[in-house]
């Protein structure tokens, strides 16, 4: 599988291979990147020490001094070049994503396409960073607001989307005039090295190579350092709720700005009038895609009691047809979990099911005879509303099916978890749909109708509420998080009236 890495020219990281993208430290400490697909070592990436970190931050902040002066459409032109380069390398990068994190090839290439899409979006956005004009209460005065770049934006990403989530932040931040310092998951640094190198190559000769920077490290220390660094006015972090609390605390202590996209214990509601063929297709991808390791994975199916039996029967039949194996092979629908701890979490959750009054009706086993010990069966559990497991997010393909009496009970259960990322409903009823989408309906940041909870498009803002963190990334007006607002007032008259009729003379 090393050919996947060497095809991108990143086989063997050396000090000069990527300019300053990856900087070996003085101790020579490296991170071994092992594929979950078959346990093969894909390569090694140098971990940043203190000197390397300081050099990256120094270069980035210095680049910002000039980058913020570049007209936004010109900044968009660099992002346009990056989009073109990503297009040229889409298949190779997609294979790298699959090899490094175990996604099937279609999902690996789809992730790179998502990075391309957000880059295209950002190019258009570079001519649409609008402010507002307001009417002043004073004669011969004009008021308006404008938006300026923040500075260096720290982006901390998780293994499950090693390119797309970074792109959501980086492409938008770059056209806003910010520079980006990327701290990828130590489980997927090769994708980060390859993508960041493409960005720096696109900027080569412009003097703005350091607009896109990368620091790689093991464990939480590097992320904590980034979060506490006063030179990073905004930190966008994707990961667990536990990690998010740590980042939020460090950023808040210095009164910085945080964008958090954390856990998602997502539910889909199935009403009695739903098209079950559509439901099964939507739930299959939503619960099994990326081996259940998406933040938007369907964890809970809240199914009307009149159709729950048929739903389980149909979905179980579909699960038994899922081909599990090497994600780079055609026809595979589910690859491995990311590491041994993930398998242990899967095993532990399945063992708890009968103890909490549930029943495993499909799957539930760790598979033997596979290319690595990280392959499991997608699992369906008949669950009861009070099971503690329903409150937790196990990052594995386990779907809890809970029967409900009506829409009111389904909405209550949907909302009755600490997380609040994504949600969906399957129904033909406009009344049910609008109730679900109303202020008294789903409390999540994303609410879908007649589709699963996964597969967000880049045009909308992505993020959730409660323990999901409240941040928003990607489309809509998420760009405002990467800029500072400035309200301006101009007096073009010959006297100096004060607001609110105050007289001071």
MARROKE-425877 format. One record per residue: x, y, z of N, C-alpha, C, O, CB in turn. Coordinates in steps of 0.1 Angstrom, whole numbers, plus 5000, padded with zeros to 4 digits. Glycine has a CB too. Example, Ala and Ser with C-alpha at 12.3 -4.5 7.8 and 13.67 -1.06 7.14 Angstrom:
// residues 2
513249435078512349555078513249675078514249675085511349555090
512849785071513749895071512950005079513450115080514149945057
END
This chain:
// residues 505
500849885000500050005000500950135000500350244999499150005012
502150115001503050235001503050304988503350424987504550185004
502550234977502550294964501550414964501650504956502150194953
500450404973499550514974500250634979499850744974498350474984
501150624988501950734993502950784983503050904981502550695006
503650694977504750734968504150804956504850884949505650614964
502950764952502350824940502150974942502051054932500950764937
502051024954501951164957503251234960503351354963500951184969
504351154959505651214962505951244976506651334980505851334954
505251164985505551195000506051065007505851045019504251235006
506750984999507350865005508650895011509650905004507450754995
508650915024509950945031510051095033510451175024511150905023
509651145045509651285048511051335051511751275060508651315059
511551435044512851485047512751635049511751695045513851455035
513751705054513651845057513351925045512652035046514951895063
513751895033513551975022512451935013512151995003514851975013
511751825017510751775008509551865006508951874995510251645013
509151945017508052025016508352165021507452235027506851965024
509552215018509852345023509752345038510452275045508952455017
508852425044508652425058507352365063506852385074508652575063
506752285054505552215057505752115069504952125078504952145045
506752035068507051945078508451965082509351955074506751795074
508651995095510052025100510551925110509951925121510052175106
511451845107511951745116512551815128513151925127513051655110
512351765140512951835152514351785155514851685148512051805164
515051845164516451805167516551665172517651605170517051905176
515551615179515651475184515351375174515651255176514751465196
514851415162514551315152513251235155513051135148515651225150
512451275164511251205167510251205156509951305150510551265180
509751085152508851075141507551005145507550925155509451005129
506551025137505250955139505150845128505150875117504051055139
504950725132504750615123503350615119502450605128505250475129
503050615106501650615101501350475096501950425086501450715090
500450405103500150265100498650265095497750315101500250175113
498450195084497150185078496250095086496749985089497250145063
495050135089494150035096493649925086493049825091492950115101
493849945073493349855064494049715065493449615066493649905049
495449725067496149595067497349595077498149505078496649555054
497449705085498549715094499849755088500849755096498649595101
499949785076501149825069501549965073500750055073501049805054
502849985075503350125077503350195064504050155054504750125084
502650315063502650395051503750495050504150525039501250465051
504350535061505350625061505550685075504950645085505050745051
506450785076506750845089506750995087507251045076508150795094
506251065096506251215096506951275108506651225119504751265095
507751365106508551425117507551505126506751585121509651525111
507751485139506951555149507551695152508851695153506751475161
506751795154507351925156507751935171506951905180506252035153
508951985173509352025187509152175189508452235181510851985189
509552225200509352365203509852465193509252555189509952405217
511052435188511752525178510952515165510752625158513152485175
510452395161509752385149508352455150507952535140509452235145
507752445161506452515163506652665163505852735156505852475177
507652715169507852855169508152905155507653015152509052895179
508852835148509252875134507952885125507852975118510252775128
507052785127505852785119504952905123504452975114505052655121
504752925136503953035140504553165136503853265132503753035155
505853185137506553305134506353335119506053445115507953295137
506553235110506453245096504953285092504753375084506853115089
504053225099502653245096502153385100501553455092501753145103
502553435112502153565116502853675108502353775105502553585131
504053645103504753735095504153745081503953855075506253695093
503653635076502953635063501653705064501253775054502753485058
500953695075499753765077499853915075498953985070499153735090
500953975079501154125078500954175064500454285062502554155083
501354095054501254135040499954075034499354135026502454095032
499653945038498453885032497153955034496353965025498353735037
497054025046495854095049495654215040494554265038495854145063
496754265034496754385025496354345010495954435002498054455025
496454215007496054174994494554174991493854135000496654024991
494154234980492654244978492054104978492654004973492354304964
490854094984490253964986490053884973490353764973488853984992
489653944961489653874949490953814945491053704939489053954938
492053884948493353824945493653714954494353614950494453934946
493253714967493353604976492553484970493053374971492953644990
491453514965490653414959491253344947491053224944489253464955
492153414940492853354929493753254933493953144926493553464921
494453264945495353164950494453044954494852924951496053214962
493353064960492452944963491952874951491752754951491252994972
491752954940491352894927492452804922492152694917491053004917
493652844923494752754919494852624927495152524922496152834920
494552644940494552524949493452434945493652304945494352574964
492252484942491152394937491552314925491252204924489952484934
492252384916492752314903493752204906493652104901493352414894
494652234916495652134919495052014926495451904924496752194928
494052044935493351934941492551844931492451724932492351984952
491951914921491251834911492251744903491951624901490651934900
493451794900494451714893494851594901495251494896495651804890
494851604915495351494923494151424930494451354940496251554933
492951444926491751394934491851244936491651194947490451424926
492151164925492151024926493250974936493050884944492350954912
494451034934495550994942495351024957495550944966496851064938
494851154959494551194973493451104979493451074991494151334974
492451074971491350984976491850854980491350794990490250974965
492750794973493350664976494150674989494150584998494250614965
494850794991495550815003494650825015494950765026496450945002
493550895014492550905025492050765029492050725040491350995021
491750685019491250545021492250465028491950395037490850485008
493550475023494550395029494950435044495150355052495850395021
494850565046495250615059494250605070494550575081495650755058
492950615066491850615077490850505074489950485083491150745077
490950435063490050315061488750345055487850255055489850255074
488450465050487250485042487250415029488350385023487050645040
486050375024486050325011486450425000486350545003484550265007
486850384989487450474979486550584975486950694973487950394967
485250544973484250644969484150764979484050874976482850584967
484250724992484250825003485550905003485551025006483950765016
486650835001487950905001487951014990488351124992489050804999
487550974978487551064967486451174969486651294965487250994953
485351134976484351234979484751334988484351454988483051164984
485651294998486251395007487051505000486951615003487051325018
487851454990488651554983487751634974488051754972489751474974
486751584969485751664961485151774970484851884965484651574955
484951734982484351834992485351954994484952064995484051765005
486651914995487652024996487652104983487852234984489051954998
487552044972487452124959486252214959486352334955487452024947
485052154963483852234963483952354972483452464968482652144968
484552344984484552454993485552554988485452674991484952415007
486652514981487552604975486852684964487052814963488752534969
486052624956485252694946484352794952484152904948484452594937
483652754963482752844971483552964976483053074975482152764983
484752934981485553044987485953144976486053264978486752994994
486253094964486653184953485553284950485753404949486953104940
484253234950483153324948482953424960482653534958481853254945
483153364972483053444984484053564984483753664990483253354996
485153544978486153644979485653784973486253884975487453604971
484553774965483953904960482653934967481954014962483753884945
482453864978481153884985481253905000480353865007480253774982
482353955005482553975019481854115023482554215026484053985023
480554105023479754225024479654285038479654205047478354205018
479554415039479154485051477854545049477254535038480254585055
477354615059476054685058476254835059477154885065475054635068
475254915053475255055055474055085063472955035061475155125041
474255165074473155205083472855355082473755435078473455165097
471655395085471355545085471655595099471255545109469855565082
472355705098472755775111471655865115470855915107474055855109
471455885128470455975134470956125133470156215135470155945148
472256135130472856275129472956315114473256235105474156275135
472656445112472756495098474156495094475156515101472156645098
474356475081475656475074476556375080477756395081476256615075
476056265084476856145089476456025081475356005077476556125104
477455935079477255815072477755695081478855715086477855805058
477055595083477455475091477455355082476655335073476555455103
478455275084478555145077479455055085480155095095479055155063
479354925082480254825088481154755078480754735066479454715097
482354715082483254645073483854535081483854535093484254735066
484454445073485054325079486554315076486954335064484354195074
487354285086488754275084489254135088488654075096489554385092
490454095083490953965087491353965102491654065108492253925079
491353845108491653825122493153805124493753865133490953705127
493753715116495153685118495453545115495053495104495553715133
496153475124496453335122495253245128494953265139497753295128
494753155120493653075124494252935126494752875117492453065114
494052885139494452745141493352645138492252665142494952725156
493752545131492752445127493152305132494152255127492452435111
492452245141492652115147491652015141490452035143492652115163
492151915134491151825127491351685133492351645139491451825112
490251605131490151465135490551375124490651415112488751435141
490651245127491151145117490051125107490351095095491551025124
488751125110487751075102487551155089487051105079486451065109
487851285089487851375077489151445077489251565081486651475078
490251375072491551435073491851545063492951605064492551325071
490951575054491151685044489951785044490151905044491351625030
488751735043487551815041487351915052487052035049486351725039
487351875064487151975075488152085076487852195078487051895089
489452045073490452155072490052245061490152365063491852085069
489652195050489352285038488152375041488152495037488952195026
487152325049486052405053486552535059486052645057485052335062
487552515068488052635075489152705067489052835066488752585088
490052635061491252705055490852785043491452895041492252595052
490052725034489752795021488952925024489253035018488952705012
488052915034487253035038488153145045488153255041486153005047
488953095054489853185062490853255052491153375054490653105073
491353175042492353235033491853355025492453455024492953135024
490553335020490053445012489653565021489553675017488853405004
489453535034489153645044490353715047490253825054488453585056
491553675043492753745046493553685058494553745062492453885049
493153575063493853505074494853405069494853375057492853435083
495753375078496653265075496253145083495553165093498153305078
496653025079496152905086497252815091498152785084495252825076
497152775104498052675110497352555113496352555121498752745123
497652445106496952315107497552225116498752185114496752255093
496852175126497352065134496451945132495351935137497252105150
496851855123496051735119496051625130496951635139496451675106
495151535129495251415138496551335135496951325124494051325136
497151285146498351205144498051075137498951005133499051185157
496751045136496350925129496250935114496150845107494950875135
496251065110496151085095497051205091496551295084494751115091
498351205094499151315090499651315076499951425070500351325099
499651205069500151195055499151275046499651345037500251055051
497851255048496951335040497151485042497051565032495451295043
497351525054497651665057498851715050498951825045497751685072
499951635051501251665044501051685029501451785024502251565047
500251595023500051605009499251725005499551794995499351475004
498151745012497251855009497951995012497852085003495951845017
498552005023499252125026500352155016500652275013499852125041
501052055012502152075002501552124989502252204982502851945000
500352074985499752124973499452274974499652354965498452054970
498952314986498652464988499952544987499952654981498052475002
501052494993502252574993502852574979503452674975503252515003
502652474972503152464958502352564949502952634941503052324952
501052574952500252674945500652814947500552904939498752654948
501152844960501652974964503053004961503553114963501352994978
503752904955505252914953505553034945504953054934505752784947
506553114950507053224942506253354945506653464941506953204928
505153344952504253464955504753534968504353644970502853424956
505553464976505853524989504853485000505053525011506053664988
503853414996502753375005502653225008501553175011501453435000
503753155007503753015009503352985024502652885026505152955007
503653075033503353045047501853085051501553075063504253125056
501053115041499653135044499052995049498152995057498853185031
499652885044499152755048500352685054501352655048498652675035
500252655067501252595075500752465082499552445084501852685085
501652385087501352255092502252225104503452235103501352145082
501652185115502452135126501851995130500651985132502452235139
502751895132502251765135502851715148504051745151502651665123
502051655156502551605169501651495174500551465169502551715179
502151415184501451315191500851355203501351445210502451195193
499651305206498951335219498351475218498451545208499951325230
497751515230497051645230497951765232497451875231496051635241
499251745235500051865239500151975229499952095232501451815243
500351935216500452035205499152115203499152235201500951965192
498052045204496752105202496452205214495952315212495652005202
496852165226496752255238497552375236497152485240497052175250
498752355231499652475229499052565219499152695221501052425225
498552515208497952605198496752675204496552795202497452515186
495952605212494752665218495152775228494352875229493952565225
496252765235496652865245497552975239497853075246497452795256
497852975226498753065220498053195216497153195208499353005207
498453305223497753435221497953485206497253585202498253545231
498953435199499153475185498153415176498153445164500553435181
497253325181496253255173494853305177494353255187496353095174
494353415171493153475176491853385175490853405182492853595169
491953285166490753195164491253055163492253025155489953235152
490652965170490952815169489752745165488652755172491552765182
489752665154488652585150489052435153490152395149488352595135
488352365162488652235166487552135164486352165167489052235181
487952025158486951915155487451795163488651755162486851885140
486551725170486951605178485951575188484751605187488351635184
486351515199485451465209485051585218485651695218486151365218
483951565226483551665235484551695246484751805250482151625242
485251585250486351605260487451695255487851785261486851465264
487851675242488851755236488351895235489151995237489251695223
487151915231486552045229486552125241486752245241485152035223
486252065252486152135265487552185269487752305273485652045277
488552105266489952145269490352265260490952365265490952025267
490052255247490352365238489652495242490252605242490052325223
488352475244487552595248488052665260488052795260486052555250
488452595270488852655282490152735280490352845285489152545293
491152675272492352735269492152865261492852965264493352645262
491252865251491052975243490253085251490553205250490252935231
489353045259488553135267489453215277489153335280487353065274
490353145283491253205293492053325287492353415295492153105299
492253325274492953435268491953525260492453605252494153385259
490653495262489653575255489753565240489553665232489653715259
490153445235490253425220488853375215487853375222491353315217
488853335202487653295196487753145192488753095188487453385183
486653075194486652935192485552895182484452945183486352855206
485852795174484852735165484952585168485952515165485052765150
483852525175483952385179482952305172481752335170483752385194
483452185167482552085161482851955167483851895164482652085145
482051915177482451805186481451685183481151655172482351855200
481051615194480351495193478951515186478351615186480151435206
478451395181477151395175476451265177476851165171477251425160
475451265185474751145188473351145181472351175187474451125204
473451125168472451175159471351065157471550945158472951195145
470051115156468951035155468151065142468151175137467951055167
467550955136466550975125465250925130465150815137467050905112
464150995127462850965131462150895119462150955108462051085136
461450785121460750715110459250715113458850645123461250575107
458450785106457050795108456250685101456850625091456450935105
455050655105454350535098454050555083453850465076453050515105
454050685079453750715065455050715056455050755045453050845063
456250685062457550705055457650595044457050485045458650685065
458350625034458750535023459850445028460950495029459050605010
459550325032460550245039461750205029462850185034459950115044
461550205016462650185007463650295008464850275008462150164993
463150415009463950535011464650535024465750575026463050665009
463850495034464350495048465550395049466650435054463350445058
465450275044466550175045467750225038468850215043466050045039
467650285026468750335019469450445026470650455027468350385005
468650535032469250655040469850615052470950665056468150755043
469250515060469850475072471050385070471950385078468750395080
471050305059472150225056473450305055474450275061471950135044
473350405046474550495045474850575057476050585062474450585033
473850625064473950705075474650635087475350695095472650765079
474250505089474750425100476050345097476850325106473750335105
476250315084477350225081478550295074479650255075476850115072
478150405067479250485060480350525069480150555081478650605054
481650515064482850535072482950455084483450485094482950685076
482250335083482250235095481750295107482150265118483650185097
480750385106480150455117481050555124480750585136479750345127
482050605117482950695124482850835118483850915118484450645121
481650875115481351015112480751085124480051025132480451025099
481051215125480351285136478851295133478051315142480951425137
478451275120477051285116476451145114475251135110476851355103
477151035118476550905117475250885125475050945135477650805123
474350815119473050785126473350685137473750565134471950725116
473150725149473350635161472050575166471950465171474050715172
470950655164469650615169468550625158468450725152469250705182
467750525157466550525148465350525157465050425164466650405138
464550625157463350645165462150605156461750695148463250785172
461750485156460750435146459450415152459250355163461350305140
458350455145457050445150456750295152457150205144456050505140
456050265163455850125167455050045156455249915156455150115180
454350105148453550035138454449985126453949895119452450125132
455650035125456449995114457849945118458749915110456650105104
458049945131459449915137459849765133461049745130459449925152
458849675133459249535130459649525115460649465112458049445132
458949585106459249575092460549655089461349615081458149635083
460749765096462049845095463249755099464149755091461949975104
463149695110464349605114464549495105465649465101464049555129
463449435100463549325091464249365078465249305073462249265087
463849475072464349525059465849565061466649535053463549635054
466049645072467449695074468449585077469549585073467449795086
467949475085468849365087469249295074470349255073468149265097
468249285065468549215052469549295045470449245038467249205044
469449435045470449515038471849505045472849505038469949665038
471849505058473149495065473849365061475149375060472949495080
473149255059473749135056474349135042475149045039472749015057
474049235034474549245021475749335020476449345009473549285011
476149405031477249495031478549415030478849335038477149585044
479349455020480649385018481649455026481849575025481049385003
482249385035483249445045484649395040484849275038482949405059
485549485040486949445036487849565032487649675037486849345024
488749535024489749635019488949755013488349735002490749575009
489049875018488249985013488750034999487950104993488250105023
489949994995490350034982489949944971490149974959491850044982
489249834975488749734965487349774960486549814969488849594970
487149754948485749784942484749694949484949574950485749774927
483549754952482549674958482449674973481449634979482549534953
483549714979483549724994482749834998482749944993485049734999
481849815008481049925014481449965028481050075032479549875014
482249885035482649925048484049865051484349755049481649865059
484949955055486249925058486449905073485549875080487250035053
487649925078487949895092487650015101487450125097489449855094
487649985114487750095124489150155124490050085119487250045138
489350265131490650335129491750265137492950265133490450475134
491450215149492550155158491950055168490650045169493350265165
492749995176492349895185491449945196490549875200493549835192
491650075200490750135210489350145205488350125213491250275215
489150175192487850185186487150045186485950035189487950235172
487949945183487349805184486949775198485849715200488349705178
487749805207487449785221486149855226485349805233488549815230
485949975221484750055224483549985218482449985224484850205219
483649935206482649865199482249745207481049715210483049825185
483249665211483049535218482449565232481549495236484449465220
482849675238482349705252480849745251480049705259483149815258
480549825240479149875239478149755236477149745241479049975227
478649665227477849545224477649465236476549405239478549465213
478649445245478549365257477549425267476949355274479849355263
477349555267476449625276475049615272474149635280476849775277
474749585259473449595254472449505262471449555267473349545239
472749375264471749295271471649335286470649315293472149145270
472749385292472749425306471849545308471349575319474249465310
471649625297470749745298469349715292468549805291471449855291
469049585289467749555285467549555270466349545265466749645291
468549565262468449565248468749435242469049335249469349675242
468649425228468949295222469649325208469249405200467649225219
470749255206471449265193470749175184470649055185472949225195
470149235173469449165163470149135150469749055142468049235160
471249205148472049185136473549235139473749335145471449265124
474449155135475849195137476349175151475949085158476049335132
477249265155477749265169479049195171479549185182476749195177
479749145160480949065162482149145156482049225147480848935155
483349115162484549155156484949045146484948925150485649175167
485349075134485548975124486948925124487948995127485249035110
487048795122488448735121488748705106487848705098488448605130
489948675104490348635090490348755081490248735068489448535085
490448875086490448995078491849055076492749005083489549105084
492149145068493549195066494149255078495349265079493549305055
493249305088493749355101492749315111491549285107494049505100
493049335124492049295134491049405137490349415148492749265147
490849505128490049625131488749625124488049725123490849745126
488349505118487049505111485949445120486149345127487249415098
484749505120483649465128482449455119482349505108483449555140
481349395124480149385117479249505120479249545132479349255121
478649565110477649665113476549605122476049495119477049735100
476049675132475249615142473949695144473849815144475949615155
472849615146471549675149471049625162471149505165470449635138
470649715171470249685185468849725187468449845184471149745195
467949635191466649675196466849735210467349675219465649555197
466449865211466749935224465549985230464449995225467750055220
465750025243464650085251465050235254466250265256464350005264
464050325255464350465257465350495269466050585268463150535259
465250415280466050455291467450395291468150415301465350405303
467950335281469250275281470350375282470350465274469450185269
471250365291472350465292473250475279473750585276473250435304
473250365272474050365259473550465249474250525241474050225253
472250495250471650595241472150735243472050825235470150595242
472750765255473250895258474650915254475251025254473150915273
475350805249476750805246476950795231476050745223477450695253
478050845226478450835212479650725211480750765214478850965206
479250605207480350505204480650525189479850505180479850365207
481950555187482350585173482550445165483750405163483750665173
481450385162481450255156480050235149479150305152481850135166
479950135140478650115133477650045142477249925138478950045120
477150105152476150045161474850135160474950255162476550035175
473750075155472450155154471550105165471149985165471950145140
471050195173470050165183468650195178468350315174470350235196
467750095177466350115172465450125183465350025191465950005162
464750235185463850265196462450285191462250375183464350385205
461450205195460050225190459450345197459750365209459250095193
458650425190458050535196456550535192456150475182458650675190
455750595201454250595199453850705189452850685181453550625212
454550825189454050935180455251025178456351005183452851005186
454951135170456051235167456551305180457651335181455551325157
455651335189455951415201457051335209458051385214454751445209
456851205210457751115218459051105210460151115216457150975220
459051095197460251085189461051215190462251205191459851065174
460451335189461151455191461751475204462951515206460251575188
461051425215461551435228462851345230463851395236460451395238
462751225224463951135225465051195216466251185220463550995220
464751245205465751305196466551415204467751415203465151365183
465851495211466451605218467051565232467851645238465451715221
466751445237467151415250468451345251468651235257466051315256
469451405245470851365246471751485248471251595244471351275233
472951475253473751595255474251655242474551775241475051555263
474351585231474851635218473651695210472551665212475551525211
474051775200473051825191473551865178473351985173472451955198
474151765171474651795157473651785146473151885141475851715154
473251655143472451635131471251555135471251475145473251565120
470151565127468951495129468151485116468451555106468051565140
467251385115466451375103465051315106464951245117467151295092
464151325097462851255098462451205084462751265074461751355103
461851085084461251035072459751035073459250975082461850885069
459151105064457651125065457151185052457951255044457251215077
455851155048455251225037454351335042453751405034454451115029
454151345055453251445061453951585062454951595069452751395074
453351685056453851815057453751865072454651935077453151915048
452751825079452551865093453651805101454251875110451151815098
453951675099455051615107456451685104457251715112455151465104
456651705091457851765086458051905093459151935098457951775071
457051985092457152125097457252125112457852215118455952205092
456552035119456652025133458151995137458652055146455751925139
458751895130460151855132461051975130462051985137460451745123
460752055120461652175117461352295124462052395123461552205102
460352295132459952415140460752435152461652355155458452405144
460552555159461352585171461052485182461952465191461052725176
459952415181459652315191460052175187459652075193458152315194
460752165175461152035170462552005173462952015185460952035155
463351955163464651915166465552035171465452145166465351865153
466352005181467252105187468652095181469552155187467252095202
468852035170470152015164470452125154469552195149470251875157
471752135151472152235141471852195127471752285118473652255142
471552075124471252025111469951945113469851855121472351935105
468951965104467651895104467351865090467051955082466551975111
467251735087466951685073465651615072465151565082468051595068
465051625060463751555058463951455046464451485036462651655055
463451335049463551225039464951195034465151175022462651255027
465851205043467251165041467951135054467351165065468051275033
469151085054469751055067470451175073470151295068470850955065
471151155083471851265090473151305085473751405089471951235105
473751225076475051235070475051305057474051305050475851105070
476251345052476351395038475951535036475251565027475551305029
476451625045476151765044476751835032477951795028476651845057
476051925025476651995014477352125019477052175030475452035004
478352165011479152275016478452415016478952515022480452285007
477352425009476652555008476052595021475852715023475652544998
475752505030475152535043476152545054477152485053474052435046
475852615065476652615076476552485083475552425085476252735086
477752435087477852305094478152315108479152385112478852205086
477452245117477752255131476552225140475452205134478352385135
476652215153475552185161475552255175476452335177475652035164
474552215183474352285195474752195207475152085205472852325196
474552245219474752175232476252125232477152205229473852055233
476452005235477851955236478551945223479751915223477851825244
477851965212478551965199479352095198480252095189477451955188
479152195206479952305206479452435201479952545205481152275199
478452435193477852565188478552625177478052735172477752655199
479652575172480352635161479752615147478852525146481752585160
480052695137479652675124480852685114481652775115478452775120
480852595105481952595095481252585081480052565079482952475097
482152595071481752575057480952695051481452805051480952445055
479652675046478952775038478152875046478452905057478152705029
477152925039476353035044477253155048478053195040475452985056
476953205060477753325064478853285075479153365083476853435070
479253155075480253115084481553195083482353195093480552965082
481753255072482953335070483153445080484253485083482953395056
482053485086482153595096482953565108483453645115480753645100
483053435111483853385123485353405121486053415131483553235126
485753415108487253435105487653575103488753605099487553355093
486653675106486953815104486453895116485653845124486253865091
486954015117486554105128485654215122485954265112487754165136
484554245129483654345124484054485129484454495140482154315129
483954585120484354715124483154815120482854815108485654765118
482654885129481554985126482255115124482955165133480554985138
481855185113482555305109481455415108480355395104483255295096
481855535113480955655112481755775106482855805111480355685125
481155835096481855945089481056075090479856075087482155915074
481656175095480956305096481556395084482656425083481256385109
480656415074481056495063480456635063480356705053480656425049
479956675075479356815076480256915082481456885083478056805085
479757035086480557145091480457155106481157245112480157265084
479557085113479457095127479656955133479856855126478157155131
479456945146479756815154478556785163478756795175481056825162
477456745157476356695166476656565173477356475167475056685157
476156555185476456425192475156335192474056385190476756455207
475456205193474256115193473456135205473856185215474755965192
472156085204471156095214470856235219470256265229471656015226
471256335210470956475213471756535225471356635230469456485217
472856465228473656515239474256655235474756665224474756415243
474256745245474956875242476056885252475956865264473856995244
477256925246478456935254479257045249480157035241479356795254
478957175254479657295250479557395260480157505259479157345236
END
